[in-house]
Amino acid sequence: MKKTLFKSRTAPKLTPFDIQSGRLTQATWLASPNFNERPEDTDISAIVIHNISLPPDEFEKTDANGLHYVKAFFTNTLDWKAHPYFKTIEGMEVSAHLFIERNGEITQLVNFEDRAWHAGRSSYLGKPECNDYTIGIELEGSDHQPFTEQQYVALASVVAAIYKVYPKTYRHLTGHSDIAPGRKTDPGDFFEWDKLRDLVSQISPST
């Protein structure tokens, strides 16, 4: 079956983002308890793209308090009884540095200087334990549906800002499936890497 990729009806509005003291100033801050310090003398040197939806393949779902299920999951406040699927992930403690929703809204859960728990057992260019040296970005989505234009625009602005502040990440942009092959499949075949790279280059021509 032929895949139909998301097409924009209007030109994307690209805006340079800013990072101060490990925080993206354009993001809403929501602290996750699921982090720790990076190993001493470890440089941030890559960016990992993921996708997540709770329940799977359902978007913009919130709990009784109006908190997005994914944000609740990353802050250990998810009601495991709210959906049958949640019982399969009960007790897991995970996080990402950023979560980008379908409308492009960005939430930061872990300071970039700290180690988020997003990659699990993993290796990038022969270097193991990717959590130690990467920034993890979760997109609200699944392997089975295209991502939105708003997400690509927000992600491109994020990546350009990370490249500027953490230059060792420059062009070290990878997916969860690449660092944990056979175990993970995200961000999936619908993710348009060339589109992202083109948008990043529009914000920062030198990239």
Secondary structure, DSSP 8 states (H G I E B T S, - for coil): --------SS--------EETTEETTSEE---S-EEE--TT----EEEEEEE-SSTT--S-B-TTS-BHHHHHHTT---TTSSGGGGGGTT-----SEEE-TT--EEE-S-TTEEES-S-S-EETTEE-GGGTEEEEEEE--TTS---HHHHHHHHHHHHHHHHHSGGGTT-EEEHHHHSTTT--TT-TT--HHHHHHHHHHHSTT-
